[in-house]
Amino acid sequence: MYAIVEIAGQQTKVESGKFIYANKLSGNEGDAVEFANVLLTDDNGSITVGAPFVDGIKVTGKILGNVRADKVHIFKKKRRKGYRKSRGHRQDYTKVLIENIG
C-alpha cells in the first residue's frame, strides 16, 4: 500500500515502513507526526483519488532526526568586468519514518 501525501506544499509518495526526507518540520527527534492531506491511496490495485483530499485517511510517522543536504555552490562571473560572486546553500530536511497509512 502506498499513498501520495502533501507535505509542506510538496507531493510525496509514501509507503509504510519506509522513510522519507521532507522539508524541515517542527518537532524533535522521536516525536510523532500526522499528515492528513492525502491525495491518493493505492491498496493492492484499488486506487482512491481524493477531491482534493481522501476522507478518513491519515498517514502517521515518527521523526528520526534533522539532516542537511549536500552543499550547492553558486558562482557568478562577468568576464572582463572584475565581477565575481560566490555563495553556497545547504537545505535542511527532516527524516521521517512512515509507520501507518490508514
Secondary structure by P-SEA (a helix, b strand, c coil): cbbbbbcccbbbbbbccbbbbcccccccccbbbbbcccccccccccccccccccccbbbbbbbcbbbbccbbbbbbbbccccbbbbbbbbbbbbbbbbcccc
